[in-house]
Structure formats: structure tokens, C-alpha cells
Amino acid sequence: MAYIIVSKYCDALPLYQLEKILARYGGSITRTSMANWIIRLSDTFIPLINLMKEHQLGSVYLQADETRIQVLKEPGRSATSDKWMWLIRGGPPDQPGVIFEYDASRSAAVPSRLLEGFNGTLQTDGYAGYNQVCRENNIIRIGCWDHARRKFMDAIKAMPVKQKNNGKVSKADVALSKIHKLYKIEADIKSMSPEQRYQQRQLLSRPILKDLKAWLENNHSKLAKGSLTYTAINYTLNQWDTLIGYCDNGHLRISNILAENAIRPLAIGRRNWLFSDTPKGAQGSATGYSLIETAKANGLEPYEYLHHVLKHIAAADTVEKLEALLPWNIRKPVLTG
């Protein structure tokens, strides 16, 4: 089972392909059997996942993201309609958790449910669906400079070849150059303590941000409203208060990249296995991704971690025994011993 879960959710192998691989070695396990096993194990893992959630929500800094997933047999929804896999990443710096959760909706009610009890700092893209939970829970919301930067990069990529080769620097190039200075500072201060990072951001990043905002406001009205550069500037200005939030605390990051990196394996796997058949299957996938990505975030090899958990979870009849199976409570000698 550890091999099957890792093959699908870490190595992006669809179950029909895994069925063929096992058959080459004399196995006769059908993809239907494997899917049912994953769903049944998802129930077994619920107490462990709940402990991860509690640990995560008790922290002061979380990152969130969401991505589309196709589920064929979602009651009341067409097979081709968008459903969503949500991700919350964070926790104490040395004990990060990565929780995936399936929901057919992308409404504000979902983050309100997922973040119930959390009142620290939340980092997301500009999606308005997080506004409600931030208001209700007094959550400080900060933005992601990767999203702003990407919009200027898209504007540059979309420029006609003649414009790119005429030797003139475009407004998108200028904005991107200023944003890159912020990232250069982050690279230089990466190994510093949170207090030192905070001080360096006040000294170095704040002046660049002030200059960038003035430049954006000055050039906003000089562009055609339908242009991609106008869209990028408009997005950045609309998100400005959240985008500069990372400067307020040395523990915070300039971007939501850790959450995006954690959700990327799902995007890769989705291209291979295309869809989930049922909501239970989608939630089974959420459980598999949660365990694997949390193991990776804590420096554990996913197969070894899952194999260890599967060997011991049946005997974990107390909270203390379950807590011993959390990735940050396991050290490599335990897995390999």
C-alpha cells in the first residue's frame, strides 16, 4: 500500500499504469481494488490528519492555495464542472504541515471551514474567497509577489517580436526590474535570523517598494486598459496593502511559493490520471497528498514514512501513540531501524 500511494501521489503514476507494472511482475491487482484500498485507508488516516490540522491551526503563519480537479460523480454537479482541491501549508518553522482537502465549491465558506480557529497571518494570491474568513477571524492577510511578477512576465511574453527587438525597454520590463530587486534582497538575507530579515527589509526593501508604487501610479493611466501591462499594474496596485505585508515580520515570505510547490505534484498527477471518479476518491487523494507532502516538508522520504505509519497505525490506540506517527516526531533512524 505504501508503494501504491507513493506511486500515484508522489510519482504521478495513474492506477491503470500501476496495474500494468504490477502485472509484469506477476501481480493481479486491479486498478479498482487499488482505488478502493486508498479510499478505505483514507478513513484509517483521519485521526492522524486531524492531529496535523490541529497542530497547523495553532501556528501563527499559514499559506493557502487551491486548484481545479475533475470529479465525475459529484452529486448535483456535472462531470465536467470545476471542483476544487484546497491546500493549507504551514505550522511551526521546524514542524510544517501540508493539508489537502477536496470540496466541490470554491466559495468563501470553504476557507472559513478550513481555517476555523486560526487567527495568525495568512498568505494567498488575490482570490477574494479568503476575504470573509480573514474578516471573521481577525486574520492578517498578506499577498504573493510571485503572482504580481508573473503578470508582468506574461505581458513581456505577449509582446510582438518587433517590439521586443526594437531596443526599447518596455514598461513591463521596468516594473519587473524593480520587483527583481526585492527578490535579490530576499536571496541575500535568506540565512539571517527573522529579526535580522525584518531589519534588512526596513532598510533595503521599503525604499524600493515606495519607488515601485510611485512608478506604478504614475504609469497606470498611460496605458491602454486592455493591455496586459495595464492589467499587471492594476493588479499590483489593487493588492498593494497585502503585497507589502511580508515586510512586517521576518518570519514571513515574499511569496506563496511553498504552497505552490506543494500543490504542483497534484497538477502533474492530474495530467496523467485526469480525474477522480467519486468525492470519496478525491478525498482519498487529498489524504495521500497530505501525508506525502508533509513527510517531504519535514525531510522524510515518503515511502519510508508511509511504510512506518502503516506498520504502526493499527496499534495507535491513544493520542500519544498517534502523535508519535506525526512526521516531525519521527527521525530517520526510526524509519530505517
C-alpha positions in Angstrom: 0.0 0.0 0.0 2.9 2.4 0.7 4.2 1.6 -2.8 0.8 2.2 -4.4 0.2 5.5 -2.6 3.7 6.8 -3.3 3.5 5.7 -7.0 0.3 7.6 -7.6 0.7 10.7 -5.4 4.4 11.2 -5.4 5.4 9.7 -8.8 2.2 10.7 -10.6 1.5 7.2 -11.9 -2.2 6.6 -12.7 -3.6 3.4 -11.3 -4.2 1.8 -14.7 -0.5 2.2 -15.4 0.4 0.8 -12.0 -1.9 -2.2 -12.7 0.2 -2.9 -15.8 3.5 -2.6 -14.0 2.4 -5.0 -11.3 1.2 -7.4 -13.9 4.7 -7.6 -15.5 5.9 -8.9 -12.1 3.1 -11.5 -11.8 0.7 -9.3 -9.8 -3.1 -9.4 -10.5 -4.3 -6.3 -8.5 -6.8 -4.3 -10.5 -7.0 -0.5 -10.5 -10.5 -0.8 -8.9 -9.1 -2.7 -6.0 -6.2 -0.2 -5.5 -8.7 2.7 -5.7 -10.9 1.1 -3.1 -7.9 0.4 -0.8 -6.8 4.0 -1.0 -10.4 5.2 -0.1 -10.6 2.8 2.9 -7.1 3.7 4.1 -8.2 7.4 4.0 -10.6 6.6 6.8 -7.8 4.9 8.8 -5.7 8.0 8.4 -8.3 10.5 9.6 -7.1 10.7 13.3 -3.6 11.4 12.1 -4.7 14.0 9.6 -6.8 15.7 12.3 -3.8 16.0 14.5 -1.8 17.6 11.7 -4.7 20.1 11.2 -4.8 21.0 14.9 -1.1 21.4 15.0 -1.2 23.6 11.9 -4.0 25.8 13.0 -2.3 26.5 16.3 0.6 28.2 14.5 0.9 31.9 13.5 1.6 31.7 9.8 -0.1 29.7 7.1 -0.1 29.7 3.3 -3.1 28.7 1.2 -3.8 27.8 -2.4 -6.4 25.9 -4.5 -6.6 24.2 -7.8 -9.2 22.6 -10.1 -9.9 18.9 -10.0 -12.4 16.9 -12.0 -14.7 14.6 -10.1 -17.1 12.7 -12.3 -19.8 11.6 -9.8 -20.2 14.7 -7.5 -23.9 14.8 -6.6 -25.7 17.8 -8.1 -22.8 18.7 -10.4 -22.0 17.8 -13.9 -19.0 15.6 -14.6 -17.2 18.4 -16.5 -17.8 21.2 -13.9 -14.9 22.5 -11.8 -14.4 21.1 -8.4 -11.5 22.1 -6.1 -8.6 20.8 -4.2 -7.7 23.2 -1.4 -4.3 23.3 0.3 -3.2 24.8 3.6 0.6 24.8 4.4 2.4 26.0 7.5 2.9 25.4 11.2 6.0 26.0 13.4 9.0 26.5 11.1 10.6 23.2 12.1 7.2 21.3 12.0 5.4 22.2 8.8 2.2 20.5 7.8 0.7 20.3 4.4 -3.1 19.6 4.3 -5.1 19.0 1.2 -8.9 18.9 1.3 -11.4 18.3 -1.5 -14.5 20.4 -1.9 -16.9 20.8 -4.8 -17.1 24.5 -4.1 -14.8 27.4 -4.3 -17.0 29.6 -2.2 -15.8 31.7 0.8 -17.5 29.1 3.1 -14.7 26.6 2.4 -11.7 28.6 3.7 -13.9 29.7 6.6 -14.3 26.0 7.5 -10.7 25.0 6.8 -9.3 27.9 8.8 -11.7 27.8 11.7 -9.8 28.7 14.9 -6.8 30.2 13.1 -6.0 33.9 13.8 -2.5 34.5 12.6 -1.1 35.6 9.2 -2.5 34.0 6.0 -0.6 34.3 2.7 -2.6 33.7 -0.5 -2.9 35.0 -4.1 -5.5 37.7 -4.8 -8.6 35.4 -4.7 -11.4 37.2 -2.9 -12.8 34.0 -1.4 -10.4 34.3 1.5 -11.7 37.8 2.5 -14.5 36.5 4.6 -12.5 34.3 6.9 -9.9 37.0 7.4 -12.6 39.4 8.5 -14.3 37.0 10.8 -11.2 35.6 12.4 -9.1 38.8 12.5 -6.6 37.1 10.3 -3.8 39.3 8.8 -3.7 38.6 5.1 -0.6 39.1 3.0 -0.2 38.7 -0.7 2.2 36.9 -3.1 4.7 38.8 -5.2 5.1 35.7 -7.5 1.6 36.4 -8.8 2.3 40.1 -9.4 5.6 39.3 -11.0 4.1 36.6 -13.3 1.6 39.1 -14.7 4.4 41.4 -15.9 6.2 38.4 -17.3 3.1 37.4 -19.2 2.9 41.0 -20.6 6.5 40.7 -21.9 6.0 37.3 -23.4 2.9 38.5 -25.3 4.7 41.4 -26.9 5.2 41.3 -30.7 8.7 40.2 -31.8 9.3 43.6 -33.4 8.6 45.4 -30.1 10.9 43.0 -28.2 13.7 43.6 -30.7 13.4 47.4 -31.2 15.9 48.1 -28.4 13.4 50.0 -26.2 12.7 49.0 -22.6 9.0 48.4 -22.1 7.1 49.5 -19.0 6.7 45.8 -18.1 10.5 45.4 -18.2 10.9 48.4 -15.9 8.4 47.1 -13.4 9.9 43.6 -13.5 13.4 45.0 -12.9 12.2 46.8 -9.8 10.5 43.7 -8.5 13.6 41.6 -9.1 15.5 43.9 -6.7 13.1 42.8 -4.0 13.8 39.1 -4.7 17.5 39.8 -4.7 17.3 41.2 -1.2 15.3 38.1 -0.1 18.0 35.8 -1.5 20.7 37.8 0.3 19.0 37.7 3.7 17.7 34.1 3.5 20.1 32.7 6.0 19.6 35.6 8.5 17.5 35.4 11.7 13.9 36.6 11.5 14.8 39.8 13.4 17.7 40.5 11.0 15.5 39.9 8.0 12.9 42.3 9.4 15.6 45.0 9.8 17.0 44.5 6.4 13.6 44.8 4.8 13.0 48.1 6.5 16.4 49.3 5.4 16.5 47.9 1.8 13.1 46.7 0.7 10.9 49.6 1.9 12.6 52.2 -0.2 12.3 50.0 -3.3 8.6 49.4 -2.6 8.0 53.1 -2.2 9.7 53.8 -5.5 7.8 51.0 -7.2 4.4 52.2 -6.0 5.1 55.7 -7.2 6.2 54.4 -10.6 3.1 52.2 -10.9 0.8 55.1 -10.0 2.5 57.4 -12.5 2.3 54.9 -15.4 -1.1 53.4 -14.7 -3.1 56.0 -16.7 -0.6 56.0 -19.6 -1.5 52.5 -20.8 -4.5 51.1 -22.8 -6.9 49.5 -20.4 -7.0 46.3 -22.4 -3.2 45.7 -22.4 -1.6 43.1 -20.3 0.8 45.6 -18.8 -2.2 47.7 -17.6 -3.7 44.6 -16.1 -0.5 43.8 -14.3 -0.1 47.3 -12.9 -3.8 47.4 -11.9 -3.5 44.0 -10.1 -0.4 45.1 -8.2 -1.9 48.4 -7.1 -5.1 46.7 -6.0 -3.2 44.2 -4.0 -0.6 46.6 -2.7 -1.5 46.6 1.0 -1.3 42.8 1.1 1.8 42.6 -1.1 3.9 44.7 1.3 2.7 42.8 4.3 5.7 40.4 4.3 7.9 43.3 5.4 6.1 43.5 8.8 7.6 40.2 10.1 10.9 38.5 9.5 9.2 35.1 9.6 7.0 35.9 6.6 8.0 35.2 3.0 7.8 37.4 -0.1 5.7 34.8 -2.0 3.4 31.8 -1.6 5.9 29.6 -3.4 6.0 26.9 -0.7 2.2 26.3 -1.1 2.5 26.4 -4.8 5.3 23.9 -4.8 3.3 21.6 -2.5 0.3 21.7 -4.8 2.3 21.2 -8.0 2.6 17.4 -7.7 -1.2 17.3 -7.9 -1.2 19.4 -11.1 1.3 17.0 -12.6 -0.6 13.9 -11.5 -3.9 15.4 -12.8 -2.5 15.4 -16.3 -1.8 11.7 -16.0 -4.8 10.3 -14.2 -7.2 13.1 -15.4 -10.0 12.8 -12.8 -11.4 11.2 -9.7 -14.5 9.0 -10.0 -16.2 10.0 -6.8 -15.9 12.5 -4.0 -14.6 9.8 -1.7 -11.9 9.1 -4.2 -11.0 12.8 -4.4 -10.7 12.9 -0.6 -8.6 9.8 -0.6 -6.3 11.6 -3.0 -6.3 14.6 -0.6 -5.2 12.3 2.2 -2.4 10.7 0.1 -1.1 14.1 -0.9 -1.3 15.4 2.7 0.8 12.6 4.1 3.4 12.6 1.3 3.9 16.4 1.1 4.0 16.8 4.9 6.7 14.0 5.0 8.7 15.8 2.3 8.4 19.1 4.1 9.9 17.5 7.2 12.8 15.9 5.4 11.4 12.4 5.3 11.5 10.0 2.4 7.7 9.5 1.6 7.8 5.7 1.0 9.7 5.1 4.3 7.4 7.3 6.2 4.2 5.8 4.8 5.6 2.3 5.4 6.3 3.1 9.0 2.9 4.6 9.6 1.1 1.6 8.0 3.0 -0.7 10.2 2.1 1.1 13.4 -1.2 2.9 13.0 -3.4 -0.1 13.8 -1.8 -0.2 17.3 -2.1 3.6 17.8 -5.0 3.5 20.2 -4.1 6.6 22.2 -3.4 10.2 21.2 0.2 9.8 22.4 0.8 6.9 20.0 -0.8 8.8 17.1 1.3 11.8 17.9 4.4 9.6 17.6 3.5 9.0 14.0 3.5 12.7 13.0 6.3 13.4 10.6 8.1 15.9 12.9 8.2 13.3 15.7 9.9 10.7 13.6 13.6 10.7 12.8 15.3 8.8 10.0 16.9 6.1 12.3 13.4 5.2 13.4 12.3 4.7 9.8 15.4 2.7 8.8 16.0 0.8 12.0 
